[in-house]
């Protein structure tokens, strides 16, 4: 019996170390730390939510269900941490218990972790462990409370630029639509192409911020935008496609350096996040791998640009070769993330877990008040 209690104490100490490593790696260390405990929670919640969401064929109800995934994961994460701590401290307290046995050890561990103090330790050893358990329980809750503002601050920074893009690139966002609307000035008849370099610079900085925050705090990738058809992933993909088209169609385009830096920052961001989510994305893409987007889809986009008299300074064949050279750097990573988070089925955004037809950007009709009213 003594050997069994000592073995239980060793297991309890190991559980406390595992839970502590998960807490520290998740909410304190400013880089991604692998934690089997946190990953188990994430995988379980992800499978449960997608199992329910897959029962719907249209996108809107799926989006409503998946919107709760990240918050539920955060709540369940702290519940699991505290449960593992209680199990660990109960096993560790068991050898010090004079009465009550293992059941009494669980009761004392729960009393200490919750800092309620409704049970009094009966020995010096159990008293010391109870104090440690109280500090651990209080510290875990405090760290989680401090962790949430960090997540939501990063979410708000991300969504500000995504919301601004909705009027420029449509909802859901699409790269060619961004170029077309910018060229015809959103119906004003005055081209706003001169604003593209500044937009590319903004999204270069956005990519750096999102790369750091979303690869460190993985649950952020599952936080969905307030609008069902809006998404950080499809927004970034639209900007990258727009930058690639801009460079491919206009060999002497003004602000080409800004477009190149935007692309570099964008595909670095997507690759980093995709690898953090477990996708087998190489550090450097092989240009010979090609892309999934077809030449016919590319030509359809060129026709959309031609319909607004976008300056096309290269033939479709020449532009396609350059476009493929750019898109091969980020397509696989973008598609992998889109599938994992079930992003809105925007054009050029790849397949999903549940087959849903791609949705073209919504283009509201031009409205004018009736003067006779």
GIFENQUI-V210335 format. One record per backbone hydrogen bond with DSSP energy under -1.0 kcal/mol. CO is the residue of the C=O (numbers start at 1). NH is the residue of the N-H. If there is no record, write none. Layout:
BEGIN
co->CO nh->NH
co->CO nh->NH
END
This chain:
BEGIN
co->1 nh->5
co->2 nh->6
co->3 nh->7
co->4 nh->8
co->5 nh->9
co->6 nh->10
co->7 nh->11
co->8 nh->12
co->9 nh->13
co->10 nh->14
co->11 nh->15
co->12 nh->16
co->13 nh->17
co->14 nh->18
co->15 nh->19
co->16 nh->20
co->17 nh->21
co->18 nh->22
co->19 nh->23
co->20 nh->24
co->21 nh->25
co->22 nh->26
co->23 nh->27
co->24 nh->28
co->24 nh->29
co->29 nh->31
co->35 nh->39
co->36 nh->40
co->37 nh->41
co->38 nh->42
co->39 nh->43
co->40 nh->44
co->41 nh->45
co->42 nh->46
co->43 nh->47
co->44 nh->48
co->45 nh->49
co->46 nh->50
co->47 nh->51
co->48 nh->52
co->49 nh->53
co->50 nh->54
co->52 nh->55
co->53 nh->56
co->59 nh->63
co->60 nh->64
co->61 nh->65
co->62 nh->66
co->63 nh->67
co->65 nh->68
co->66 nh->69
co->68 nh->72
co->69 nh->73
co->70 nh->74
co->71 nh->75
co->72 nh->76
co->73 nh->77
co->74 nh->78
co->75 nh->79
co->76 nh->80
co->77 nh->81
co->78 nh->82
co->79 nh->83
co->80 nh->84
co->81 nh->85
co->82 nh->86
co->83 nh->87
co->84 nh->88
co->85 nh->89
co->86 nh->90
co->87 nh->91
co->88 nh->92
co->89 nh->93
co->90 nh->94
co->93 nh->96
co->94 nh->97
co->100 nh->104
co->101 nh->105
co->102 nh->106
co->103 nh->107
co->104 nh->108
co->105 nh->109
co->106 nh->110
co->107 nh->111
co->108 nh->112
co->109 nh->113
co->110 nh->114
co->111 nh->116
co->111 nh->117
co->112 nh->115
co->123 nh->127
co->124 nh->128
co->125 nh->129
co->126 nh->130
co->127 nh->131
co->128 nh->132
co->129 nh->133
co->130 nh->134
co->131 nh->135
co->132 nh->136
co->133 nh->137
co->134 nh->138
co->135 nh->139
co->136 nh->140
co->137 nh->141
co->138 nh->142
co->139 nh->143
co->140 nh->144
co->141 nh->145
co->142 nh->146
co->143 nh->147
co->144 nh->148
co->147 nh->151
co->148 nh->152
co->149 nh->153
co->150 nh->154
co->151 nh->155
co->152 nh->156
co->153 nh->157
co->154 nh->158
co->155 nh->159
co->156 nh->160
co->158 nh->162
co->159 nh->163
co->160 nh->164
co->161 nh->165
co->165 nh->169
co->166 nh->170
co->169 nh->174
co->171 nh->362
co->174 nh->178
co->175 nh->179
co->176 nh->180
co->177 nh->181
co->178 nh->182
co->179 nh->183
co->180 nh->184
co->181 nh->186
co->182 nh->192
co->184 nh->189
co->185 nh->188
co->192 nh->195
co->193 nh->196
co->195 nh->199
co->196 nh->200
co->197 nh->201
co->198 nh->202
co->199 nh->203
co->200 nh->204
co->201 nh->205
co->202 nh->206
co->203 nh->207
co->204 nh->208
co->205 nh->209
co->206 nh->210
co->207 nh->211
co->208 nh->212
co->209 nh->213
co->210 nh->214
co->211 nh->215
co->213 nh->217
co->217 nh->220
co->218 nh->221
co->219 nh->222
co->220 nh->223
co->227 nh->230
co->231 nh->235
co->232 nh->236
co->233 nh->237
co->234 nh->238
co->235 nh->239
co->236 nh->240
co->237 nh->241
co->238 nh->242
co->239 nh->243
co->240 nh->244
co->241 nh->245
co->242 nh->246
co->243 nh->247
co->244 nh->248
co->245 nh->249
co->246 nh->250
co->249 nh->313
co->250 nh->253
co->253 nh->256
co->255 nh->259
co->256 nh->260
co->257 nh->261
co->258 nh->262
co->259 nh->263
co->260 nh->264
co->261 nh->265
co->262 nh->266
co->263 nh->267
co->264 nh->268
co->265 nh->269
co->266 nh->270
co->267 nh->271
co->268 nh->272
co->269 nh->273
co->270 nh->274
co->271 nh->275
co->272 nh->276
co->273 nh->277
co->274 nh->279
co->275 nh->278
co->279 nh->281
co->286 nh->289
co->294 nh->298
co->295 nh->299
co->296 nh->300
co->297 nh->301
co->298 nh->302
co->299 nh->303
co->300 nh->304
co->301 nh->305
co->302 nh->306
co->303 nh->307
co->305 nh->308
co->305 nh->310
co->306 nh->309
co->315 nh->319
co->316 nh->320
co->317 nh->321
co->318 nh->322
co->319 nh->323
co->320 nh->324
co->321 nh->325
co->322 nh->326
co->323 nh->327
co->324 nh->328
co->326 nh->329
co->327 nh->330
co->327 nh->331
co->330 nh->334
co->331 nh->335
co->332 nh->336
co->333 nh->337
co->334 nh->338
co->335 nh->339
co->336 nh->340
co->337 nh->341
co->338 nh->343
co->344 nh->346
co->345 nh->359
co->346 nh->349
co->370 nh->373
END
